Amino acid sequence: MSQLFTPITLRDVTVRNRVWVAPMCQYSAVDGVPNDWHLVHLGSFARGGAGLVFTEATAVTPEGRISPEDTGLWNDEQQAAWARIVQFVHGQGATAGIQLAHAGRKGSTYSGFTGERGGVADPDGGWRPVAPSADPFPGLREDPETLDRAGIAGIVTAFGDAAERAVSAGFDVIELHAAHGYLLHEFLSPLSNHRDDEFGGPFDHRVRLVLEVVREVRSRVAAGVPVVVRVSATDWVDGGWSEDDTVRLAALLREEGVDLVDTSTGGNALADIPVEPGYQVPFARRIRVEAGMPTGAVGLITEPKQAEEILAEGSADVVLLARELLREPHWPLRAAYELGETDTALWPVQYRRAVR
């Protein structure tokens, strides 16, 4: 059996293979409620053979959305809608994961589907975003509000509340979004965190919020529920969050009961990023080796042989695909064929006649 199609177990959850669906924003919800688009979008990946299907960044509060069209998980209607989608994903043999998020200073942003860019004004359905400091992200809302201690405590609680709702909706895995310039990443990075209290300044203070959220979530879900954290391993900017910082953080996350680090990069500053196939894989490898933490690798992973080599050489424990799955939702089925997997159980029973 190939590495890619070997099951992986995190706590009480065994995922059928190591092709995971990365969170991908769809900007298609109304009042945070996922709908038929999300059912078909996520369901197609489960039908296509993916091991674990992550939702898009799902806000833990209304003001935690990136755009007014983001999904959320702060009320009963949203929870019920997610439960329907989880049921279908499970019915296809896949594991269901949810990415819980808060957009921070990158909130209240146009999705881009209408051609409009930048921040959404209050009269147009926007809101004042919150952040560790009052510095705006270039081109977005210019009025982020600095979070006070009560606001920070409320966000920690909101992550815990959403995690409880996620488990009640049937999700198997919880991922916390601490990457791509959103709120938790904003606290980590010196580029966006200019506080002088216990949440700002030195490394130990800047990582405090992420660790508090992890502790809250771990205390609110059963011990058998895996918790994953997505990080940006570097800001790609001198003086920003660095690869060394990420390795230190990963070791702390392991001590707090995090089961895997989903390793991306960038998003908190305008940067010149050297994009090429597999360009983020070395970050996942370093975390895995130096912090002793299982990792997921992302970033222009497009070919089955490439994905197999990432796992075989010990750079990561799973691979997460995004755009390639948009182009080819049944990529895992093709990968299984190309890697010599002969078991047809990965295929939906309705499609097995195609491989007999």
Backbone hydrogen bonds, N-H to C=O, Kabsch-Sander energy under -0.5 kcal/mol:
donor,donor_aa,acceptor,acceptor_aa,energy
6,T,3,Q,-1.6
8,I,15,V,-1.9
10,L,13,V,-2.8
12,D,224,G,-1.8
13,V,10,L,-2.4
14,T,12,D,-0.5
15,V,8,I,-3.2
15,V,13,V,-0.6
18,R,4,L,-2.8
20,W,18,R,-0.8
20,W,319,V,-2.9
21,V,52,L,-3.0
22,A,20,W,-0.6
22,A,321,L,-2.5
28,S,69,E,-0.5
29,A,69,E,-2.7
30,V,33,V,-1.1
33,V,30,V,-1.9
39,L,35,N,-2.0
40,V,36,D,-2.5
41,H,37,W,-3.0
42,L,38,H,-2.6
43,G,39,L,-2.1
44,S,40,V,-2.1
45,F,41,H,-0.7
45,F,42,L,-0.5
46,A,42,L,-1.5
47,R,43,G,-2.7
48,G,44,S,-1.5
49,G,46,A,-1.4
50,A,45,F,-2.1
51,G,19,V,-3.0
52,L,19,V,-0.8
53,V,95,T,-2.8
54,F,21,V,-1.3
54,F,52,L,-0.6
55,T,97,G,-1.6
58,T,99,Q,-2.8
59,A,57,A,-0.6
59,A,71,T,-2.3
60,V,101,A,-1.8
64,G,61,T,-1.3
65,R,62,P,-1.3
70,D,67,S,-1.8
72,G,32,G,-2.8
73,L,59,A,-2.0
79,Q,75,N,-1.9
80,A,76,D,-2.6
81,A,77,E,-2.0
82,W,78,Q,-2.4
83,A,79,Q,-2.1
84,R,80,A,-1.4
85,I,81,A,-1.3
86,V,82,W,-2.8
87,Q,83,A,-2.1
88,F,84,R,-1.4
89,V,85,I,-2.4
90,H,86,V,-2.8
91,G,87,Q,-1.8
92,Q,88,F,-1.0
92,Q,89,V,-1.0
93,G,90,H,-2.0
94,A,89,V,-1.7
95,T,51,G,-2.7
97,G,53,V,-2.7
97,G,95,T,-0.5
98,I,173,V,-2.0
99,Q,56,E,-0.6
100,L,98,I,-0.7
100,L,175,E,-3.3
101,A,58,T,-2.3
103,A,64,G,-2.1
106,K,103,A,-1.8
107,G,104,G,-1.7
108,S,65,R,-0.8
109,T,66,I,-3.0
110,Y,118,G,-2.7
115,G,112,G,-1.0
120,V,108,S,-3.3
121,A,119,G,-0.5
124,D,121,A,-1.3
125,G,122,D,-2.0
126,G,121,A,-2.2
131,A,145,E,-2.2
140,L,137,F,-2.3
145,E,129,P,-2.9
147,L,131,A,-2.6
152,I,148,D,-2.4
153,A,149,R,-2.5
154,G,150,A,-2.2
155,I,151,G,-1.7
156,V,152,I,-2.2
157,T,153,A,-2.2
158,A,154,G,-2.1
159,F,155,I,-2.2
160,G,156,V,-1.7
161,D,157,T,-2.8
162,A,158,A,-2.5
163,A,159,F,-2.2
164,E,160,G,-2.1
165,R,161,D,-2.2
166,A,162,A,-2.6
167,V,163,A,-2.2
168,S,164,E,-2.2
169,A,165,R,-1.9
170,G,166,A,-0.5
170,G,167,V,-1.2
171,F,166,A,-2.2
172,D,96,A,-2.6
173,V,96,A,-1.6
174,I,226,P,-2.2
175,E,98,I,-3.1
176,L,228,V,-2.7
177,H,100,L,-2.5
178,A,176,L,-0.9
178,A,230,R,-2.3
180,H,266,G,-0.8
182,Y,179,A,-1.7
183,L,102,H,-1.9
184,L,177,H,-0.5
185,H,182,Y,-0.6
186,E,182,Y,-2.6
187,F,183,L,-1.8
188,L,184,L,-1.4
189,S,185,H,-2.1
192,S,189,S,-1.2
193,N,189,S,-1.8
194,H,192,S,-0.7
200,G,197,D,-1.8
205,H,202,P,-1.1
206,R,202,P,-2.2
207,V,203,F,-2.0
208,R,205,H,-1.0
211,L,207,V,-2.1
212,E,208,R,-2.5
213,V,209,L,-2.6
214,V,210,V,-2.4
215,R,211,L,-2.6
216,E,212,E,-2.4
217,V,213,V,-2.7
218,R,214,V,-2.9
219,S,215,R,-2.0
220,R,216,E,-0.8
220,R,217,V,-1.0
221,V,217,V,-1.0
225,V,222,A,-1.8
228,V,174,I,-3.2
229,V,260,L,-1.9
230,R,176,L,-2.6
231,V,229,V,-0.5
231,V,262,D,-2.3
232,S,178,A,-0.8
233,A,231,V,-0.7
233,A,264,S,-3.4
235,D,241,W,-2.5
240,G,237,V,-2.1
246,T,242,S,-2.0
247,V,243,E,-2.0
248,R,244,D,-1.9
249,L,245,D,-2.7
250,A,246,T,-3.0
251,A,247,V,-1.7
252,L,248,R,-1.5
253,L,249,L,-2.7
254,R,250,A,-2.3
255,E,251,A,-1.6
256,E,252,L,-1.4
257,G,254,R,-1.3
258,V,253,L,-2.5
259,D,227,V,-3.1
260,L,227,V,-0.8
261,V,294,P,-2.4
262,D,229,V,-2.1
262,D,260,L,-0.6
263,T,261,V,-0.7
263,T,296,G,-2.3
264,S,231,V,-2.9
264,S,262,D,-0.8
266,G,234,T,-3.0
267,G,269,A,-0.5
271,A,269,A,-0.5
273,I,271,A,-0.9
275,V,273,I,-2.0
278,G,299,G,-1.5
279,Y,276,E,-2.2
281,V,278,G,-1.4
283,F,280,Q,-0.8
284,A,280,Q,-1.1
285,R,281,V,-2.2
286,R,282,P,-2.2
287,I,283,F,-2.1
288,R,284,A,-2.3
289,V,285,R,-2.5
290,E,286,R,-3.0
291,A,286,R,-0.5
291,A,287,I,-2.0
293,M,287,I,-1.0
296,G,261,V,-2.3
297,A,318,V,-2.2
298,V,263,T,-0.7
302,T,300,L,-0.7
307,A,303,E,-2.3
308,E,304,P,-2.7
309,E,305,K,-2.3
310,I,306,Q,-1.8
311,L,307,A,-1.5
312,A,308,E,-2.8
313,E,309,E,-2.3
314,G,311,L,-1.4
315,S,310,I,-2.0
316,A,310,I,-0.8
317,D,295,T,-2.7
318,V,295,T,-1.3
319,V,18,R,-2.5
320,L,297,A,-2.7
321,L,20,W,-2.5
325,L,322,A,-1.0
326,L,322,A,-1.4
327,R,323,R,-2.0
328,E,324,E,-1.8
331,W,328,E,-2.0
333,L,48,G,-0.9
333,L,330,H,-0.9
334,R,330,H,-1.7
335,A,331,W,-3.0
336,A,332,P,-2.5
337,Y,333,L,-1.8
338,E,334,R,-2.8
339,L,335,A,-2.1
340,G,337,Y,-1.4
341,E,336,A,-2.9
346,L,343,D,-0.7
347,W,344,T,-1.6
351,Y,348,P,-2.1
352,R,348,P,-0.8
352,R,349,V,-0.6
354,A,351,Y,-2.3
355,V,352,R,-1.8
356,R,353,R,-0.6
